[in-house]
Amino acid sequence: MFWYKLTINSLLLSIILITGSCGPKVANTGTSGKNIICFGDSLTAGYGAKPGEDYPAVLSKLLDQPIINAGSSGNTTRQALERLQTDVLDQDPRLVIVQFGANDFFRKIPKTETRDNLDQIVLKIQEKGAMVAIAGVRIGLLVDEYDEVFQQVASDRKCIYIPNIIKDIFTDPLKKSDEIHPNASGYAIIAQRVYERIKPYLKKG
């Protein structure tokens, strides 16, 4: 009888893990903040697309609620830290989608500093009481090392993790406006990927 109960319990645990009914813990799911903020570089700002075609605008339509686009083209994590207070913390955040890293690579900022900067960004947002989602970005040049940084910070700080939001976009000319930026079609794909990851955490409790 004991073996039978143990087997049943093991089976139930396996079902929970497989179906995702018991997902990873995310900090501040009970936040009282009001606003969703997309905080990032040109991929967030929507470089290469017309107004209203950037991923935060498309995401806003998917969620049927306003979203603040706090994207700034060319930003590194250093610059992001400098504007974090005004552009994010002062905006009553509920959920902040953080997307940086590419410009750190292009400007040769040490990976250890990028990690520390990203960690500080996340920590300050969480201290404000908001949830954080980290959007991973991999352009062929970034290889896997930056992806590891994104994943590690997300795991350590209990963030929602959105893996490689630009997957298959940069290899498809029909989804790009130039060599390193999506067009409207590409941003729509990014918005959908972000939407699928954050929606479960935005249900009214």
C-alpha positions as CSV (number, residue, x, y, z in Angstrom):
1,M,0.0,0.0,0.0
2,F,2.8,2.4,0.9
3,W,4.5,1.7,-2.5
4,Y,1.2,2.3,-4.3
5,K,0.7,5.7,-2.6
6,L,4.3,6.7,-3.3
7,T,3.8,5.8,-7.0
8,I,0.6,7.9,-7.2
9,N,2.2,10.9,-5.5
10,S,5.1,10.7,-7.9
11,L,2.8,10.5,-10.8
12,L,0.8,13.6,-9.7
13,L,4.1,15.5,-9.1
14,S,5.2,14.6,-12.6
15,I,1.9,15.8,-14.1
16,I,2.2,19.2,-12.3
17,L,5.8,19.7,-13.6
18,I,4.9,18.7,-17.1
19,T,1.8,20.8,-17.4
20,G,3.5,23.8,-15.8
21,S,0.8,24.1,-13.1
22,C,3.5,24.8,-10.7
23,G,5.6,27.4,-12.5
24,P,8.7,29.2,-11.3
25,K,8.2,31.8,-8.5
26,V,8.2,35.4,-9.6
27,A,8.9,38.2,-7.1
28,N,6.2,40.8,-6.4
29,T,3.2,39.1,-8.1
30,G,1.0,40.9,-5.5
31,T,2.3,44.3,-6.6
32,S,0.0,47.3,-6.2
33,G,1.6,49.2,-9.1
34,K,-0.5,50.3,-12.0
35,N,1.7,50.5,-15.1
36,I,3.4,48.1,-17.5
37,I,6.7,49.6,-18.7
38,C,8.9,48.4,-21.5
39,F,12.4,49.5,-20.6
40,G,15.1,48.9,-23.2
41,D,17.1,50.1,-26.2
42,S,16.3,50.5,-29.9
43,L,14.4,47.2,-30.0
44,T,12.0,48.6,-27.4
45,A,12.0,52.1,-28.9
46,G,10.9,50.6,-32.2
47,Y,13.8,51.7,-34.4
48,G,13.0,50.8,-38.0
49,A,9.2,50.8,-37.7
50,K,6.5,53.5,-37.8
51,P,4.9,54.9,-34.7
52,G,2.4,52.3,-33.4
53,E,4.4,49.4,-34.9
54,D,6.9,49.1,-32.1
55,Y,6.6,46.0,-29.9
56,P,5.3,47.9,-26.9
57,A,2.5,49.4,-29.0
58,V,1.5,46.0,-30.4
59,L,1.8,44.4,-26.9
60,S,-0.6,47.1,-25.6
61,K,-3.2,46.0,-28.2
62,L,-2.8,42.4,-27.3
63,L,-3.2,43.1,-23.6
64,D,-5.9,45.8,-24.2
65,Q,-4.3,48.2,-21.8
66,P,-1.8,51.1,-22.0
67,I,1.9,50.5,-21.9
68,I,4.7,53.0,-21.3
69,N,7.5,52.7,-23.9
70,A,10.7,53.6,-22.1
71,G,13.0,52.5,-24.9
72,S,16.0,54.6,-25.9
73,S,18.0,53.8,-29.0
74,G,21.7,53.1,-28.4
75,N,21.3,52.6,-24.6
76,T,23.7,50.4,-22.7
77,T,23.0,49.0,-19.2
78,R,25.1,51.9,-17.9
79,Q,22.8,54.5,-19.5
80,A,19.8,52.5,-18.4
81,L,20.8,52.8,-14.8
82,E,21.1,56.5,-15.1
83,R,17.6,57.0,-16.3
84,L,16.0,54.2,-14.3
85,Q,14.5,56.5,-11.6
86,T,12.8,59.0,-13.9
87,D,11.7,56.6,-16.7
88,V,10.7,53.6,-14.6
89,L,10.6,54.0,-10.8
90,D,8.7,57.2,-10.8
91,Q,6.0,55.8,-13.1
92,D,4.2,53.5,-10.6
93,P,5.4,50.3,-12.2
94,R,3.4,47.1,-12.0
95,L,5.6,45.1,-14.4
96,V,8.7,46.2,-16.1
97,I,10.0,44.3,-19.2
98,V,13.8,44.9,-19.3
99,Q,15.6,44.5,-22.6
100,F,19.3,45.5,-22.9
101,G,22.6,43.9,-23.8
102,A,23.3,44.4,-27.5
103,N,24.9,47.8,-27.1
104,D,27.0,46.7,-24.2
105,F,28.5,44.1,-26.5
106,F,29.0,46.5,-29.4
107,R,30.7,49.1,-27.1
108,K,32.8,46.4,-25.4
109,I,31.5,46.8,-21.9
110,P,32.8,43.9,-19.9
111,K,30.2,41.1,-19.5
112,T,30.7,41.2,-15.7
113,E,29.7,44.9,-15.6
114,T,26.7,44.2,-17.8
115,R,25.6,41.5,-15.4
116,D,26.1,43.8,-12.4
117,N,24.2,46.7,-14.1
118,L,21.3,44.4,-15.1
119,D,21.2,43.0,-11.6
120,Q,21.0,46.5,-10.1
121,I,18.3,47.5,-12.5
122,V,16.2,44.5,-11.5
123,L,16.9,44.9,-7.8
124,K,15.8,48.6,-7.8
125,I,12.6,47.8,-9.7
126,Q,11.8,45.0,-7.3
127,E,12.5,47.2,-4.3
128,K,9.8,49.5,-5.8
129,G,7.4,46.6,-5.5
130,A,7.1,45.7,-9.2
131,M,7.5,42.5,-11.1
132,V,10.3,42.2,-13.7
133,A,10.5,40.3,-16.9
134,I,13.9,40.0,-18.6
135,A,13.9,39.7,-22.4
136,G,16.8,37.7,-23.7
137,V,18.5,39.0,-26.9
138,R,20.8,37.0,-29.1
139,I,22.2,38.3,-32.4
140,G,24.7,35.9,-34.0
141,L,27.5,38.1,-32.6
142,L,26.3,37.8,-29.0
143,V,26.7,34.1,-29.0
144,D,25.5,32.4,-25.8
145,E,27.5,34.4,-23.2
146,Y,25.1,37.2,-22.8
147,D,22.1,34.9,-22.9
148,E,23.7,33.2,-19.8
149,V,23.8,36.6,-18.1
150,F,20.1,37.3,-18.8
151,Q,19.1,33.8,-17.6
152,Q,21.2,33.9,-14.4
153,V,19.9,37.3,-13.3
154,A,16.3,36.2,-14.0
155,S,16.8,33.1,-12.0
156,D,18.6,34.7,-9.1
157,R,16.1,37.6,-8.8
158,K,12.9,35.6,-9.5
159,C,12.1,37.4,-12.8
160,I,9.9,36.2,-15.7
161,Y,12.3,35.2,-18.4
162,I,11.5,35.6,-22.1
163,P,14.1,33.7,-24.1
164,N,15.7,35.2,-27.3
165,I,12.9,37.6,-28.4
166,I,14.5,38.0,-31.8
167,K,14.9,34.3,-32.7
168,D,14.6,33.8,-36.4
169,I,14.0,37.5,-37.1
170,F,17.5,38.5,-38.1
171,T,17.8,35.6,-40.5
172,D,14.6,36.6,-42.4
173,P,15.0,39.8,-44.6
174,L,11.2,40.1,-44.7
175,K,11.2,40.8,-40.9
176,K,14.0,43.3,-40.8
177,S,14.3,47.1,-41.6
178,D,18.1,46.9,-41.7
179,E,20.9,44.5,-40.6
180,I,20.1,44.7,-36.9
181,H,16.6,46.0,-36.4
182,P,13.2,44.4,-37.1
183,N,10.5,46.0,-39.2
184,A,6.8,46.1,-38.2
185,S,6.4,42.3,-38.9
186,G,9.4,41.5,-36.7
187,Y,8.2,43.7,-33.9
188,A,4.8,42.0,-34.0
189,I,6.5,38.7,-33.4
190,I,8.5,40.1,-30.5
191,A,5.2,41.4,-29.0
192,Q,3.6,38.1,-29.3
193,R,6.5,36.3,-27.6
194,V,6.4,38.8,-24.7
195,Y,2.7,38.6,-24.4
196,E,2.7,34.8,-24.0
197,R,5.2,35.0,-21.2
198,I,3.7,37.8,-19.2
199,K,0.0,37.3,-19.6
200,P,-0.3,34.6,-16.8
201,Y,1.2,37.0,-14.3
202,L,-1.2,39.8,-15.1
203,K,-4.5,38.0,-14.2
204,K,-6.6,39.9,-11.7
205,G,-6.3,38.2,-8.4
